[in-house]
């Protein structure tokens, strides 16, 4: 079953066509990788999917419902989470505060109820804190819960951003170059976490330049170049595709 379906997605910036007629499906409970050279349009496509940019043409459906052109917070409420190429934590806040802040958009209680300490608001906050602890244990960072996020090593900040995105209980997680800036050991740990996210029943759409990671965990790979899809298939098919080799991978790929 397709979690996310794109049909003819096009995005122009004035006279520049950043995306041209992009179509593919990301299947439920699978890892779909989106690869291509720098400037190919990968991040632009994620921004169109989660509402930061409005497409000029095409359709975007999530579990059969159109999410084309709707605001990012509405996309999040539909069940799509997001991490970014550049880590975007609240660096002055603690890790736990970053985690609980990520759940505010789905709060049932009003601000007044929270300020007054109403029982329903207290219960809801306790549920959020319990979820945050579970996710911090999931990434093995519960010992960092009360540390200021901005002082953590870069690799740990990456993991906090991922776990924070999971606070929204997404059905799909969009990940933009999560291995960027990580060392070999950190990349191996990230690989395990992405697989574990998939195994939790969360579909993943992954942009990544680390080809060993991509080819090792992806169920499907979609390749774009100059804003156009040039190939789609499983990792073995992509490694042998002449168009992909010439545009991106090179002869020593894989």
C-alpha positions, -999 to 999 in steps of 0.1 A, spaced: 0 0 0 13 35 -9 17 58 21 27 88 -1 19 92 -38 33 120 -60 20 126 -95 35 152 -119 48 174 -91 63 206 -106 79 236 -88 91 267 -105 111 296 -90 105 324 -116 122 311 -147 139 282 -129 122 248 -129 133 232 -97 111 201 -101 97 188 -133 69 163 -134 80 141 -104 60 110 -99 66 81 -75 52 62 -45 66 56 -11 52 24 2 38 19 37 63 6 63 92 9 39 123 30 36 123 50 3 155 69 -5 157 100 -26 192 105 -41 209 127 -67 236 153 -71 237 185 -51 211 209 -65 190 181 -80 159 193 -62 157 168 -34 152 192 -4 129 213 -26 108 182 -30 106 175 7 96 212 12 68 207 -13 56 175 4 54 190 39 39 223 29 69 247 32 66 253 -6 35 252 -28 38 232 -60 29 248 -93 14 216 -106 8 180 -97 -8 160 -69 5 148 -35 -16 123 -16 -10 108 18 -29 76 24 -53 87 -3 -59 122 10 -46 152 -8 -20 173 11 -11 194 -19 -5 230 -8 -17 227 28 2 244 56 31 225 73 12 222 107 -17 206 89 7 182 71 21 173 105 -14 166 119 -20 143 89 10 122 102 41 134 84 72 143 105 103 160 94 140 164 102 163 189 85 196 190 67 208 215 93 198 206 129 171 228 142 169 224 179 160 250 206 197 251 217 191 271 249 165 246 261 171 212 277 167 180 256 135 172 275 121 207 269 128 202 232 110 169 232 79 182 251 77 213 229 73 191 199 40 178 212 24 212 217 7 213 183 -14 183 192 -23 194 227 -59 189 236 -59 212 267 -60 249 264 -32 272 275 -54 285 303 -60 250 316 -23 243 316 -15 276 335 -42 269 361 -30 233 365 -63 217 356 -63 179 361 -68 171 324 -39 194 315 -17 177 341 -25 142 328 -18 153 292 15 167 301 24 136 320 16 115 289 39 137 268 67 134 293 64 96 294 65 95 256 96 117 256 114 93 281 105 63 259 119 80 228 151 91 246 156 56 257 150 45 221 180 66 210 200 58 242 201 94 253 179 94 284 210 104 305 211 136 285 174 146 292 182 176 314 213 188 295 211 219 274 206 207 238 231 232 223 261 217 243 255 181 231 280 166 205 267 171 170 259 134 165 237 134 196 219 166 185 210 147 153 195 119 173 175 143 195 161 160 164 150 125 151 134 116 184 117 150 186 102 144 152 88 111 165 70 130 193 43 139 168 34 101 164 40 103 126 30 77 101 58 88 79 91 105 86 109 127 61 146 128 68 170 153 50 206 140 51 206 127 86 241 112 83 256 146 73 285 154 97 284 120 114 315 98 118 315 61 108 304 48 142 276 74 145 264 65 110 262 29 119 241 38 149 219 60 127 214 31 104 201 9 132 178 37 144 163 43 109 156 5 106 140 5 140 118 34 131 107 15 100 101 -16 122 78 5 144 55 8 114 67 43 104 74 48 67 106 67 59 114 90 30 152 96 32 175 120 14 211 109 18 245 111 1 260 83 22 256 56 -4 266 27 19 238 37 42 212 42 14 220 9 -4 221 -10 29 187 -1 43 164 12 15 135 -8 0 133 16 -29 156 43 -44 143 72 -64 170 92 -83 165 128 -95 188 150 -115 181 186 -126 147 184 -110 136 153 -130 133 117 -120 158 96 -140 154 62 -122 135 42 -97 140 7 -83 155 -14 -56 192 -7 -46 206 -34 -69 188 -21 -99 199 15 -92 235 5 -88 234 -9 -123 214 18 -140 236 36 -166 218 69 -163 223 69 -126 260 59 -129 266 87 -154 247 113 -135 256 105 -99 271 73 -87 302 69 -109 318 36 -119 329 27 -84 295 30 -68 281 4 -45 
